[in-house]
Structure formats: structure tokens, C-alpha cells
Amino acid sequence: METMAFSLSYMIYDLICSHFDQVLSIDNAVHHSVCILGFVAGLFYRKCASEMVAAIWITEISSPFLHLREILKEIGYKDTDINLAADVCFATIFSLARMVGGPYLVYVTITADNPILIQAMALGLQLVSAFWFYKILKMMRYKIMKG
């Protein structure tokens, strides 16, 4: 429960900060909203803490490579082999975690005796992951065709 409460506070903080950094990103706002609602539901019902902590691992395990991609671009390494390697690592880890581990976790969450709101948030997060997976596939196809 403490991990969920901390994660909820981080999601709220990150949602607010992301609006200062860039123009409103609908996909980012939807992602944060689904996560926030899921954490609130888990805390309210006092259920699914282990599933939600697993979801945090699944959804955030690729973040270091996502941030590495951005750092490399910022310091002038865009369109280099090291940037391509970071892209490939990010895409691979994201795809395995969110398109293999994610559906399994959604299945476990939906088939268990959980409130409908928690089940809906699990499915919603998986749909957001599928949307980003599609965008990542397009990015990788572009990078490989360009390279």
C-alpha cells in the first residue's frame, strides 16, 4: 500500500511536470490518468497491491533507455550508432515487458475477484501500452529504413 501511495504521488507530480515541459500530450495525459485512477482504486479497495507493483515494474523497466535516448539527443548524438543502440534496447525491453508481461498481468487481474474499476484500469493501461507499441514499431521501422 505504501508503494502504491508513493507511486500515486509520483504520477500526479509527473503529470503536472510534463505540462511545464511540453505542449499537452494527450497520450501522456491518458497514461497518467489511467495510472492515477488505478492507484486510487487500489488504495480505496485495498486490493491488488502486488499486481500494481508488478505493473510498475513492467511499465517502467524500459524508462532508463527512454531517458538515455533523450539525453543522447540533447548532447548531440542524434542519428548516431549509439543512439540507434539505445533505441533498439528501449524498443526491445518495452515490447517484451508491455506486450508479453503486460497482457499476462492484465489476465491475472481480470480473472481474479477484483472490482470492475481495477479490472478496467488494468485493461486501459494495456491499451495505452499497445498504442505506444504501435508508435515504437513505426519509429523503429523509420530508423532502420533510414539507417
Residue pairs with C-beta under 8 A, 6 or more apart in sequence:
1 43
1 46
1 49
3 49
3 52
3 53
3 56
4 39
4 42
4 43
4 49
4 52
4 53
5 39
5 43
7 35
7 39
7 52
7 56
8 36
8 39
8 40
8 43
11 32
11 35
11 36
11 39
12 36
14 32
15 28
15 29
15 32
15 33
15 36
18 25
18 28
18 29
18 32
27 128
27 131
27 132
30 128
31 125
31 128
34 121
34 124
34 125
34 128
35 121
35 125
37 117
37 121
38 52
38 55
38 118
38 121
38 122
38 124
38 125
39 52
41 115
41 117
41 118
41 121
42 48
42 49
42 52
42 118
45 114
45 115
45 117
45 118
47 114
47 115
47 118
48 109
48 114
48 118
51 105
51 108
51 109
51 112
51 122
54 105
55 102
55 105
55 122
55 125
58 97
58 98
58 101
58 102
58 105
59 97
59 98
59 102
59 125
59 129
61 93
61 97
62 90
62 93
62 94
62 97
62 98
65 86
65 89
65 90
65 93
65 94
66 90
66 94
68 86
68 89
68 90
69 83
69 86
69 87
69 90
72 78
72 80
72 82
72 83
72 86
73 83
77 83
84 143
84 147
87 139
87 140
87 143
88 140
90 136
91 136
91 137
91 139
91 140
94 132
94 133
94 136
95 133
95 136
98 126
98 129
98 132
98 133
99 129
99 130
99 133
102 125
102 126
102 129
103 126
105 122
106 122
106 123
106 125
106 126
109 118
109 119
109 122
110 119
110 122
110 123
